[in-house]
Amino acid sequence: MEERLYDLIFICMPATPEEEIAKIIGTIEHAVTEHGGKIEKTEKWGTRKMAYRVSKQREGFYVYISLRSAQGDLIKELERRLKVNDVVIKYQTVRLDEEIKRQQKLVGRREKRSRRRPRKPAAGAPAAPPAQAPPAEQPAAAPAAQAAQADPGGVS
């Protein structure tokens, strides 16, 4: 089976001691290695303000884990462990490899389409004017002389 890439973010109560958060991370790491997965990255983002109240809390301690696994049962097990833990108030797991494949497919289509036909100008933009020869340059004193000739009786 193909190995998949996942992002797991969970939020703990803001007053949770650092040791307890480390214990939760340890149980997740143990479950991942037990199911044949591999943790790519673990980051503790710290206490942050949430967009809305969750379990009567306005802040939470955020933890981010990036992992690889070939078994879908691993994610169910991780979410089960996070759900039964009283300290964890919210969690979310996102499968990234599908999104990465989709983006690569779109980029490939765009490149293929751009190679097939030349790019057209935008609808609102005017077409490029035909090349014209630049007007003959006049000396700098010429505009002042022309202005004096236009109003010969005027006082400067």
JOFENDA-V312493 format. One record per residue. N is the residue number from 0. PHI is phi in whole degrees, -180 to 180 (NA if undefined). OMEGA is omega in radians with two decimals (none if undefined). NEAR is the number of other ideal C-beta (glycine too) atoms within 12 Angstrom. Layout:
n,phi,omega,near
N,PHI,OMEGA,NEAR
N,PHI,OMEGA,NEAR
//
This chain:
n,phi,omega,near
0,NA,-3.09,10
1,-75,3.12,13
2,-78,-3.09,19
3,-116,-3.13,27
4,-108,-3.11,27
5,-129,2.95,36
6,-115,3.11,28
7,-123,3.08,41
8,-124,3.03,30
9,-134,-3.09,36
10,-118,3.10,35
11,-105,3.07,37
12,-57,-3.06,27
13,-66,-3.10,23
14,-93,-3.12,15
15,-70,3.10,29
16,-65,-3.11,14
17,-59,-3.12,17
18,-65,-3.12,11
19,-70,3.08,20
20,-66,3.09,31
21,-63,3.12,19
22,-67,3.11,20
23,-63,3.12,34
24,-62,3.11,34
25,-62,3.12,19
26,-66,3.10,25
27,-67,3.12,39
28,-60,3.13,26
29,-64,3.14,18
30,-65,-3.14,29
31,-65,-3.14,32
32,-68,3.13,17
33,-65,-3.13,18
34,-94,3.06,24
35,83,3.10,18
36,-93,-3.14,30
37,-142,3.11,23
38,-88,3.14,27
39,-82,-3.03,21
40,-154,3.04,20
41,-132,3.14,25
42,-131,3.01,18
43,-100,-3.09,22
44,-84,3.10,20
45,86,-3.11,18
46,-79,3.14,21
47,-135,3.09,19
48,-78,3.13,17
49,-93,-3.12,21
50,-69,3.14,11
51,-149,-3.11,12
52,-68,3.04,13
53,-132,-3.10,22
54,52,3.12,18
55,63,-3.13,12
56,-115,3.07,23
57,-99,3.13,17
58,-125,3.10,24
59,-157,3.10,32
60,-94,-3.05,33
61,-93,3.06,30
62,-132,-3.13,39
63,-116,3.10,27
64,-133,3.05,39
65,-108,-3.07,26
66,-142,3.09,36
67,-121,3.12,27
68,-157,3.09,35
69,-102,-3.09,20
70,-111,3.10,23
71,-74,3.13,20
72,-65,3.14,18
73,-61,-3.10,34
74,-65,3.09,31
75,-60,3.14,17
76,-67,3.13,25
77,-63,3.14,38
78,-66,3.08,25
79,-64,3.14,18
80,-66,3.12,29
81,-71,-3.11,30
82,-67,-3.08,17
83,-83,3.14,14
84,-81,-3.08,26
85,-71,-3.10,13
86,-73,-3.11,32
87,-80,-3.12,35
88,-101,3.13,28
89,-159,3.08,27
90,-150,3.07,30
91,-154,3.09,22
92,-117,-3.12,31
93,-125,3.08,21
94,-88,-3.02,24
95,-93,-3.01,21
96,-63,3.08,21
97,-64,-3.14,15
98,-66,3.13,16
99,-64,3.11,17
100,-62,-3.12,16
101,-63,3.13,14
102,-66,3.11,14
103,-64,3.12,14
104,-66,3.11,14
105,-65,3.12,14
106,-63,3.11,14
107,-61,3.11,14
108,-64,3.13,14
109,-62,3.13,14
110,-63,-3.14,12
111,-64,3.14,12
112,-66,-3.13,14
113,-69,3.09,13
114,-74,-3.10,11
115,-71,-3.06,10
116,-135,3.12,8
117,-72,-3.11,8
118,-75,3.13,11
119,-90,3.09,10
120,-69,-3.13,10
121,-64,-3.05,9
122,-64,-3.11,7
123,-82,-3.08,6
124,-82,3.11,9
125,-70,3.12,8
126,-68,-3.12,10
127,-64,3.14,9
128,-68,3.12,6
129,-67,-3.11,6
130,-65,3.12,6
131,-122,3.07,7
132,-75,3.13,7
133,-65,3.13,6
134,-63,-3.13,6
135,-66,-3.11,7
136,-81,3.10,9
137,-110,3.09,11
138,-63,-3.07,10
139,-64,-3.11,9
140,-78,-3.06,10
141,-61,-3.13,13
142,-62,3.14,13
143,-68,3.14,14
144,-67,3.12,14
145,-66,3.12,14
146,-66,3.12,13
147,-69,3.14,15
148,-71,-3.12,12
149,-69,-3.11,11
150,-125,-3.05,12
151,-69,-3.07,11
152,-93,-3.09,8
153,-75,3.13,9
154,-98,-3.13,6
155,-91,none,8
//
